Amino acid sequence: MVKIIVFDLDGTLYDSHKHIDNDTIHKIIELEQKGIVVGIVTGRFYEELGEVIKKLKLREYKGFVASSNGLEIHDFLDGETKSFTRLSKDEVREIAKEAKKHHLISYVWQNGGYTMFDVSVMNIVKKIFSLVPLNSHYIKSLQKTKFEKDVVLNNSFYDKVCFVGFQIKKFKKQYPEYRFYDVGKLGTELCKRDVGKLEAIRYICQKKHVSISSVMAFGDNGNDVDLLASCGYGVAMKNGSAQAKKVAKYISDYTNNESGVLQFMNSFFE
């Protein structure tokens, strides 16, 4: 019996325009009204989740969110916040410098937006994009990104460091003490070893005294793999990665642009 349902956002609950259709929203709220606990488990930062928390009424129905690949959990049942281990400023600085040797672009979240290092040429690209209408999530993100010639860090601790480039595999081999979550073929995210979506959901299950076998999870990418493999009802999207589909117990017949989450829930719960 499903007692908890958790959703990844990008590539899963969100379509390619970062929207959730109204029918999907209504279905999720209907399940909340039946007593199922709903959570968002995403690589996004907590500051980015206000809109989806409001749309899905997670506060009203005592759901939860686990942001930054599960690093920080906000449980709306009791208002408790649980955090796993963050990266120190010194760690981030040294790792970013090493990434540069591998011709990787590194970036972090600070001051309410992304800061990208060692890409001064991107300032030119930013100016070009400033002339383009804001009709894309990616263009909006780029316009808000700050570009630095050097590694400029303003925080004491960081949730994760993101990298993009062609030498990801070689770079990852140097850091077995960290956990990496791949994003497509050219991107990856580095976190501390105890950070993961599965670890976050295990914590929620322990707190709510339910078995992880009663959890249904929807996902599509590398940071979803462990959770999809371990929960009772792991659902990979049709557009999901081969790795996600391999471990999932179910695969949706539809993509995130075809309301794949809604289609699966309608079929499963009816």
C-alpha positions as CSV (number, residue, x, y, z in Angstrom):
1,M,0.0,0.0,0.0
2,V,1.4,3.4,-1.0
3,K,1.7,5.8,2.0
4,I,4.2,8.3,0.6
5,I,4.7,9.6,-3.0
6,V,7.7,11.6,-3.9
7,F,8.4,13.4,-7.1
8,D,11.6,14.6,-8.8
9,L,11.0,17.9,-10.6
10,D,13.2,18.5,-13.7
11,G,12.5,15.8,-16.4
12,T,9.7,14.3,-14.2
13,L,7.0,16.5,-12.7
14,Y,8.1,19.5,-14.7
15,D,7.7,19.6,-18.5
16,S,10.5,21.1,-20.6
17,H,9.1,24.6,-19.8
18,K,9.3,23.9,-16.1
19,H,5.5,23.8,-15.7
20,I,3.1,21.3,-14.0
21,D,-0.2,20.9,-15.8
22,N,-3.4,21.6,-13.8
23,D,-4.7,18.0,-14.1
24,T,-1.5,16.7,-12.5
25,I,-1.8,19.2,-9.7
26,H,-5.4,18.3,-9.1
27,K,-4.5,14.5,-9.0
28,I,-1.7,15.0,-6.5
29,I,-4.0,17.1,-4.2
30,E,-6.6,14.5,-4.5
31,L,-4.2,11.9,-3.2
32,E,-3.1,14.2,-0.4
33,Q,-6.7,14.5,0.6
34,K,-6.9,10.7,0.9
35,G,-4.1,10.8,3.4
36,I,-1.1,10.0,1.2
37,V,2.0,12.1,2.2
38,V,3.5,13.9,-0.8
39,G,7.1,15.1,-1.1
40,I,9.3,16.8,-3.6
41,V,12.8,15.3,-3.8
42,T,15.0,17.3,-6.2
43,G,18.4,18.5,-7.0
44,R,17.1,22.1,-6.9
45,F,17.8,24.4,-4.0
46,Y,15.2,25.1,-1.4
47,E,15.0,28.8,-2.4
48,E,13.7,27.6,-5.8
49,L,10.8,25.6,-4.5
50,G,8.3,28.2,-3.2
51,E,6.0,28.0,-6.2
52,V,5.8,24.2,-6.4
53,I,5.2,24.0,-2.6
54,K,2.3,26.4,-3.0
55,K,0.8,24.8,-6.1
56,L,0.8,21.3,-4.5
57,K,-0.4,22.6,-1.2
58,L,2.4,20.8,0.6
59,R,2.2,23.0,3.7
60,E,-1.6,22.6,4.0
61,Y,-1.4,18.8,3.7
62,K,1.7,18.3,5.8
63,G,4.0,17.1,3.0
64,F,7.8,17.7,2.7
65,V,10.6,18.7,0.4
66,A,14.1,17.4,0.2
67,S,16.3,19.8,-1.8
68,S,19.8,19.8,-3.1
69,N,19.8,16.0,-3.9
70,G,18.3,15.3,-0.5
71,L,20.7,17.3,1.6
72,E,18.1,19.5,3.3
73,I,14.7,18.2,4.3
74,H,11.8,20.5,5.3
75,D,9.0,18.6,6.9
76,F,5.8,20.6,7.0
77,L,4.1,18.3,9.5
78,D,6.1,19.7,12.4
79,G,8.2,22.5,10.8
80,E,11.4,20.5,11.4
81,T,14.4,21.0,9.1
82,K,17.0,18.2,8.8
83,S,20.3,18.8,7.0
84,F,23.0,16.3,6.0
85,T,26.7,17.4,5.5
86,R,27.6,20.4,3.4
87,L,30.8,21.2,1.6
88,S,33.2,23.7,3.2
89,K,34.4,26.8,1.3
90,D,38.0,25.4,1.3
91,E,36.8,22.1,-0.2
92,V,34.9,23.9,-2.9
93,R,37.8,26.1,-3.8
94,E,40.3,23.2,-4.1
95,I,37.8,21.1,-6.1
96,A,37.0,23.9,-8.5
97,K,40.7,24.6,-9.1
98,E,41.2,21.0,-9.9
99,A,38.2,21.0,-12.2
100,K,39.8,23.8,-14.2
101,K,42.8,21.6,-14.9
102,H,40.4,19.2,-16.6
103,H,38.9,22.0,-18.6
104,L,35.6,21.7,-16.7
105,I,33.4,24.7,-15.9
106,S,32.3,24.7,-12.3
107,Y,29.5,26.6,-10.6
108,V,27.8,26.9,-7.3
109,W,24.6,28.4,-5.8
110,Q,25.2,31.5,-3.7
111,N,23.4,34.8,-3.0
112,G,20.2,33.5,-4.5
113,G,21.7,32.5,-7.9
114,Y,24.4,30.6,-9.7
115,T,28.0,31.8,-9.8
116,M,30.1,30.3,-12.6
117,F,33.9,30.3,-12.4
118,D,36.7,30.7,-15.0
119,V,34.3,31.6,-17.9
120,S,34.8,35.3,-18.5
121,V,34.1,34.7,-22.2
122,M,30.5,33.8,-21.1
123,N,29.9,37.5,-20.2
124,I,29.7,38.0,-24.0
125,V,27.2,35.2,-24.3
126,K,25.2,36.7,-21.4
127,K,25.0,40.0,-23.2
128,I,23.7,38.2,-26.3
129,F,21.0,36.4,-24.3
130,S,20.0,39.7,-22.7
131,L,18.6,40.6,-26.1
132,V,16.5,37.4,-26.3
133,P,12.9,37.5,-24.9
134,L,12.5,35.6,-21.6
135,N,10.6,32.7,-23.0
136,S,12.8,29.9,-21.7
137,H,13.8,28.7,-18.3
138,Y,17.4,28.3,-19.4
139,I,17.7,31.8,-20.7
140,K,16.3,33.1,-17.5
141,S,18.9,31.1,-15.5
142,L,21.7,32.3,-17.7
143,Q,20.7,36.0,-17.4
144,K,20.7,35.6,-13.6
145,T,24.1,33.8,-13.5
146,K,27.1,35.7,-12.2
147,F,30.3,35.0,-14.1
148,E,33.7,35.2,-12.4
149,K,37.2,34.9,-13.8
150,D,38.4,33.2,-10.6
151,V,36.9,31.1,-7.9
152,V,34.9,33.6,-5.8
153,L,33.1,32.1,-2.8
154,N,30.9,34.1,-0.5
155,N,29.5,31.4,1.8
156,S,31.1,29.3,4.5
157,F,29.3,26.1,3.3
158,Y,27.8,24.8,0.0
159,D,25.2,22.2,-0.8
160,K,27.0,21.0,-3.9
161,V,29.3,21.9,-6.7
162,C,28.2,21.5,-10.4
163,F,30.5,20.8,-13.3
164,V,30.1,20.7,-17.1
165,G,32.7,19.6,-19.7
166,F,34.2,16.7,-21.7
167,Q,36.5,15.2,-19.0
168,I,33.9,14.4,-16.3
169,K,34.8,10.7,-16.0
170,K,38.5,11.4,-15.5
171,F,37.8,14.1,-13.0
172,K,35.4,11.9,-10.9
173,K,38.0,9.2,-10.4
174,Q,40.1,11.6,-8.4
175,Y,37.4,12.1,-5.7
176,P,36.1,8.7,-4.6
177,E,35.4,10.2,-1.1
178,Y,32.5,12.3,-2.6
179,R,29.3,11.4,-4.3
180,F,28.6,12.4,-7.9
181,Y,25.2,12.7,-9.6
182,D,25.4,12.8,-13.4
183,V,23.2,15.3,-15.3
184,G,23.3,14.3,-18.9
185,K,26.5,13.3,-20.7
186,L,28.5,16.4,-20.0
187,G,27.4,17.4,-16.5
188,T,27.7,16.2,-12.9
189,E,27.2,17.4,-9.4
190,L,29.4,16.7,-6.4
191,C,28.1,16.3,-2.9
192,K,29.3,14.9,0.4
193,R,29.0,11.1,0.8
194,D,26.0,11.1,3.1
195,V,23.8,13.2,0.7
196,G,21.3,11.4,-1.4
197,K,17.6,11.2,-2.2
198,L,17.4,7.7,-0.8
199,E,19.0,8.8,2.5
200,A,16.5,11.6,2.7
201,I,13.5,9.3,2.2
202,R,14.9,6.8,4.6
203,Y,15.0,9.6,7.2
204,I,11.4,10.6,6.4
205,C,10.2,6.9,6.6
206,Q,11.9,6.4,10.0
207,K,10.4,9.6,11.3
208,K,6.9,8.7,10.1
209,H,7.2,5.0,11.1
210,V,6.6,3.6,7.7
211,S,8.5,1.2,5.5
212,I,10.3,2.4,2.4
213,S,8.4,-0.4,0.7
214,S,5.3,1.8,1.0
215,V,7.0,4.7,-0.9
216,M,6.3,5.5,-4.6
217,A,9.0,7.6,-6.2
218,F,9.1,9.2,-9.7
219,G,12.4,10.1,-11.3
220,D,14.4,10.3,-14.5
221,N,18.1,10.8,-13.9
222,G,21.3,9.8,-12.0
223,N,20.3,11.3,-8.7
224,D,17.1,9.3,-8.7
225,V,18.7,5.9,-9.3
226,D,19.3,4.7,-5.7
227,L,15.8,5.8,-4.6
228,L,14.0,4.2,-7.6
229,A,15.9,0.9,-6.9
230,S,15.2,0.8,-3.2
231,C,11.6,2.1,-2.7
232,G,8.5,-0.1,-3.1
233,Y,7.3,1.5,-6.3
234,G,10.1,3.1,-8.3
235,V,8.7,4.8,-11.5
236,A,11.1,6.0,-14.2
237,M,9.8,8.3,-16.9
238,K,9.8,7.3,-20.5
239,N,12.3,10.1,-21.1
240,G,14.5,8.9,-18.3
241,S,18.1,7.8,-18.5
242,A,19.0,4.2,-19.2
243,Q,20.3,3.8,-15.7
244,A,17.1,5.0,-14.1
245,K,15.0,2.7,-16.3
246,K,17.2,-0.2,-15.5
247,V,16.6,-0.1,-11.7
248,A,13.0,1.1,-11.7
249,K,10.1,-1.3,-11.0
250,Y,7.9,0.6,-13.4
251,I,8.5,2.7,-16.5
252,S,5.9,5.3,-17.5
253,D,4.6,5.0,-21.1
254,Y,4.7,8.7,-21.3
255,T,7.4,11.4,-21.1
256,N,7.4,14.4,-18.8
257,N,6.1,16.5,-21.7
258,E,3.1,14.1,-22.0
259,S,2.0,14.3,-18.4
260,G,3.7,11.0,-17.7
261,V,3.3,11.3,-13.9
262,L,-0.4,11.9,-14.2
263,Q,-0.9,9.1,-16.7
264,F,0.9,6.6,-14.5
265,M,-1.0,7.7,-11.3
266,N,-4.4,7.5,-13.1
267,S,-3.6,4.0,-14.2
268,F,-2.1,2.8,-10.9
269,F,-4.6,4.2,-8.5
270,E,-7.7,3.3,-10.5
